[in-house]
Structure formats: structure tokens, C-alpha cells
Amino acid sequence: MSLPSFVPRSAILAFFLSVPAVAIALPPGQTGSRKRGANHVVGNASIKHRAKGKVIKEKALMRAHLSYIRRLLGSGTATSPKFAKQRRRLLGYLDDYIARGVTPRNLRLPWRNPVFIDGAGRICAVGYLIERSVGRPFAETIAKAHRYDYLEDIAAAMPKVRAWIATSGFTLRELSSIQPGYMEPLTEEWGPWDLREHPKPNGKYTGPGGTRGTFARGRMAGKWTRTRNGKVVGSGTFKRGAARWRSVYPSGKRLAVGRYVNNVPHGSWRFYHESGRLAARGSFRKGFRHGRWRFYYDSSPRRTIAVGRFATGSTTGVWRHYDARGKLIAIARPRMAKGWTYGLAFLLDVKAGRTGVRHQIHQGSADTEHRRLDMIVGRGSRERLYIDIFKDRIWDRHGNRLAAVSSPTGVKWTSAECKWSRTLSRAAGRGDLPRVHALIRTHKEDEKCGAKKTVSARRARRLQRLTLAMRTIRAQAPNFVRRLVLANGPGRKLEKPLSATVNGLLANPKARDLAKILAANMTWYIEWPHIDGRFYQVLSTMPGFDAERTEG
């Protein structure tokens, strides 16, 4: 289960979590003229007609978008009568592409982005039109220089692309409306090669990531290795697709050990810290992580850092996370709510520490955008605050908008009544964070909030203590987790700084707080560094896993 700063405010805030997997809708430096969603020209127009509450998965979203655009383009006319035949021909190619149902995968960039041709050779829709009309070599030339670029930028940089567009019968805008933005990497979709669907020829094999071996009668046979920078990082001797596989760190120390069956990992596996201590243990089933897995600190005596279950590669059910002393610090679970549409959502419950402050985070995708709402509860529940870090806003349980204002005599707090609906107020009063999050998205606060009033000095001190408590470190992140975080997501500066109050809720640039790391890596999906970081390491040393997927 990364991210950039760029002009749209919500996306800037998303990356300021300063850890590697915050899902956002547009790439860095993106202008506001490009829309969020499946396509930067039409956004999510293709799914607006879908029933509320229906979850739209990525593959279905891509098909819905392309089918929608195909209907629009089919009702249009060529840019010139002499190009009408070419326009009809290209529309036929687009029909073929939609029927194939194979689209590229964004396996490198941690935001929704076009991919012209991915590492496995899957081509995008516009690239397919070029391939069919001009030839694959030209499409590959484009991908080599502009693999992750928008068509407008490609056309501006390549005269030959402009010439192709000029004779296509389409406008640049029409062709750009085809080009999807593909969802960022999802470790939950990791999977091995499918040799039944895509068999390999018998004999010597050389594949992605320095994979070398031999196939005999469709099965792995003899010595197999994976190399990186000239060093062997994984090896096994196969007999009819079965072997004991051993992976190592670049230093040569043991990284992982487990079995292959029928050409894919299957059965019990163990991962190791470079110190030699056990890092994780669990099972694969038919190439996918499956069942109960337990992950450990790099310590003696051995202590659990996280435990939970996978179902065919995806996290499922409740996951528990512990500090270095073995004390439970957080529980994570999937948690949708009535009114949450077109996406997934998770709830992280951070247990109260020495400050007595409890912290919950509900976040996920809604209409393909990342959304997050925090709730902090003081000791004795005298205060319950709801914080939207994307808008830098804080409310109490009654729907009053709170704000902290610095003054020469200290920090003062103001309160403004926002007239929440009865349903929203009830959900806030009982602490139903997912329901509040679903309802607050449609609340037009700016039209309803009243005048600001200064709160009492006593309450101001209480609010200040509550928010300041969130800046303390709930549980120290171990060094191996911090290395994984900092290696994948170096901090960027905000275009516009957040208030100190909200800033205290986010992961700091040094990623010292394990609880904040958990929150920042559970967004549209789960990609915790101490869990998925291990899978990144191990799968990139095993045959059958696309190196671009696992080493990106």
C-alpha cells in the first residue's frame, strides 16, 4: 500500500502526508484546466449516470469511459470531408480495442496518469490507433520519449504526431478525450504470470528483471535465477514447475525462502530482515499472498509489528498494529458508509496513548478522488473534533466550525455555527466517523455558517491541548520502516502552508510516528511500508512477477 505536490490544493495536502502511497487524481504541476478522473478532458462523465452507491472498479471504469467516448465520437463529423474515411477507420480500430479489454497499467507513478505503452507492452487506446494506422515502431518511438505524457504535450513535442492528428479526421481535443488516466500502482493487484493463458515456448527463457531459466513442456525446469546489477538476488532449481526458492539482499544475506508449485509461489514463506531476524511469515496460494500473515520488528526478543489476512492478494478483514513493546496501537478495517459512492474506504482507529487522545481516520476514494476525514476525541469525550485536512477545517460534534488564531497573549479559538442537518449532527454526536464523512461531503458549509464567536478561555485551553496532543509521537517507527518510507517519498514543500493545528495531524518529513505512517499509507488502498515494502523487495527477486510492477 507517495506523493507529489502540485497546484490543486487537495492534491498538495495529499502529498504532504510525506509517505509513499497517497492516491491522488492529477500529477505534479497539473493545471486546473485538466479534469480529475478517468480522463483529463471529460473527467468521469462516463459514470455520472451510474446508480448512487455502486462501486466502479478500475477495469469497468476504463471500459465505461472508452465506450462513452466512442459513442460521442461516433456522432461527430470529420475535420475535413477528405479525412472522413480515415475517421471511420480509426473508430473501427477503437471498437477493436474496447472489445479486447486490455489496457496499460500505471506501475510507476503514484497518481492517476496516462501510460502510452507499459513495461509489458500493453498499449493505450490512442497508441493503438497509431499502431494500427501507422505501425507499432512509431508507437514505440512515442512511448520511449513520452511514456507518461498527455497527448497534447506529445503533439507539441513531436511534429510527426501532429501530422498524424491532422490527417486522422479528429481534433486534438477529441483524441485527448480518449486517453485515460490509469490508477496508480496497487500492490493488492500483484499477481504472477499466467502460463495457461500466456504459455512460454519450451527452451531457454530470458525475461523482465533479469529472469533466466528454462521451460520444458510448459513448466519451469532446471536452474532459474533473477539478477540485479549483475548480482543474483534469487535462485532455485526446478523440477516440473516445483522448487524451493531462495531470495537474497544485494549484500548476499537471506531475504526470503519458500516453495514454488506449478510455476508460482505456493505454500509457506518466510521473509527476513538483513540482520537475519525473521521479518514476516505467511503463505502464498497459487501465486498470491493469501491467509494470515504476521510481520515482525527487527528486534530480539521477536515482537509483532502487524498481523492480518489476505484474500487472493488483497488485504481483508481487521489488521492490528503494535508498538515495539507489543502494545496495540491501531486497528484498521475496510469501512464504507451509506452515501459513499464510487469507491472504497478504510477506517484506522489509533488507540489513546499517554495523552489520552483517541484518533480515527476515515479515508478512501469517492468519484476517483482521495478523501480523508479525521476525528480526535479527548479524555472523557468532552471534546470530539472532526478535521478535514483537505480544506483545513475543524468542526466540533455540534457542527460548529472552529479555528485557532494566534495573538500576543496566546492562541485564541473561535466558533461559528454551521447549521448541520439533524442526520449529520446525530452521526457526529455518536462518533460515527464514516457516516459523518459521507454526509459532510454534500454539506454546503460556507452558505450556512454564522458569525465567528470567541470561545471561553477554559475551552480554548482544552482544544489547544487536544490538538497539540496529536503532534506527539504515538509510537516510534522502527528504522527499517522509516528507511522504506523515506526511500519512496522524499518530502516536498507545500505551495500554501497548512495551519499549525492541522499540520500536526500529518506525518512529519522524518516519518517518525508509526501511527501517522499507517494513516498516510491507507488511502484508496493499503500499502503500508512494513508490509508491502517487504513484498516489493521479495517479489522483485522472484520469477513470474513483472519487474516493472515490483521494482517501481
Secondary structure, 3 states (H helix, E strand, C coil): CCCCCCCCHHHHHHHCCCCCCCCCCCCCCCCCCCCCCCECCCECHHHCCCCCCCCCCHHHHHHHHHHHHHHHHHCCCCCCHHHHHHHHHHHHHHHHHHHHCCCCCCCCCCCCECCCECCCCCECHHHHHHHHHCCHHHHHHHHHHHCCCCHHHHHHHCHHHHHHHHCCCCCHHHHHHHCECECCCCHHHCCCCCCCCCCCCCEEEEEHHHEEEEEECCEEEEEEEEEECCEEEEEEEEECCEEEEEEECCCCCEEEEEEEECCEEEEEEEEECCCCCEEEEEEEECCEEEEEEEEECCCCCCCEEEEEEEECCEEEEEEEEECCCCCEEEEEEECCCCCCCCCCEEEEEECCCCCCCEEEEEEEEECCEEEEEEEEECHHHCCEEEEECCCCEEECCCCEEEEEEEECCEEEEEEEECCCCHHHHHHHHCCCHHHHHHHHCCCCHHHCCCCCEECCHHHHHHHHHHHHHCCCCCCECCHHHHHHHHHHCCCCCCCCCCCHHHHCCCCCCCCCEHHHHHHHCECCCECCHHHHHHHHHHHCCCCCCCHHHHCC
